[in-house]
Amino acid sequence: MTPRTLLALGAAVLAFSAGALAFDGTAGLGADVAVAAETSHDAAPVHVTKAELRRVDSIELDAEALVLRDGDDTVVESSMRDSGLTVSVLNRLLGTPSRTQTAEGDGGACFPAGTTYTWGGAIRVAALTTDAAAGNAVEIRVLRDSVRSVLGRQIELTGPGGVRVGDDIADEIADAPGSERVSYGSDDSRAWQLLLREGWADRHDDDDDDESSEHSDDAGTNGVSALTNETTVTVLGSPMPVHAQRSC
C-alpha cells in the first residue's frame, strides 16, 4: 500500500475522541448480579448476571450500541451513550483492559484528554468526558474477528450483518451508493471506508440557521463503518462518519 493510503487508514483507526472517565472496573465476572453504572441521561441501571455473561458467544458493534449475544438472543445492549455500562460489561466479560491516557489539551479539540481501554488487542473503547456532538459517550473500534473471555471462550466480533475483520467485502463496496463509501489511496492500492449502518442522527436537525446546515453537510453521514485494505476489512468502527469535511 502507498504511504498515503497507510496514513489515511492510520488516521481513521486512531481517530478517538478520548475523555477522562472516572471508573473503577472489576476484573472477571464479579458477583452473581452486577449493577452497571447509571447513564448520564437518567436511564435505569442495567443488571447483567454472571450466568448471562457466561453464555455470551458474540459481540456486535451496531451504529449506536454494543450488543452482546447468546446465539440469536440478546444478553445486553449497551448504548454508546453509556460509557460506564460499556466499560463495565466488557471488563466483566473480557477481564482487565490495558489503558492509555492523555493529558488535558494534548490533542486539542479533536482529541480531548481521557482514557482508552483495549481488550486483547481486539476491542478498543475511548470514553469521553462529555457526550460528543452526535450524542455518543464512547467511540469503539473492533480490530480483530474474535477475543478471548476471562473463561477462555472465543467471543466472535462482528459488525451489522455479520461483517467481521478479515472478510472480503468487494461485492458490498461495489453495490453501495457513493454516499455510503469513500476510497483512499491510488487505483493500484486502494482502501475503502464503507458505511454498514447509519446512526447518530444530527443533533442540529431542529436548527434552521445556515450554520446548522453547514455543520450537517460537513459532518457527513455517521454510523458504524468498515475500513479496508483493498477490499478486506481491517477495522470496524462507530461512530465513524463517511464524507465528513471537517477534521474535528
Secondary structure as UniProt FT lines:
FT   HELIX           3..13
FT   STRAND          33..35
FT   TURN            40..41
FT   STRAND          47..49
FT   HELIX           50..54
FT   STRAND          58..61
FT   STRAND          65..70
FT   TURN            71..72
FT   STRAND          73..79
FT   TURN            80..81
FT   HELIX           83..94
FT   STRAND          98..102
FT   TURN            104..106
FT   TURN            108..110
FT   STRAND          114..119
FT   TURN            120..122
FT   STRAND          123..127
FT   TURN            133..134
FT   STRAND          138..142
FT   STRAND          146..148
FT   TURN            150..151
FT   STRAND          154..158
FT   HELIX           160..162
FT   TURN            165..166
FT   HELIX           170..175
FT   HELIX           178..180
FT   STRAND          181..186
FT   TURN            187..188
FT   STRAND          189..198
FT   TURN            203..206
FT   HELIX           210..219
FT   STRAND          223..229
FT   TURN            230..231
FT   STRAND          232..238
//
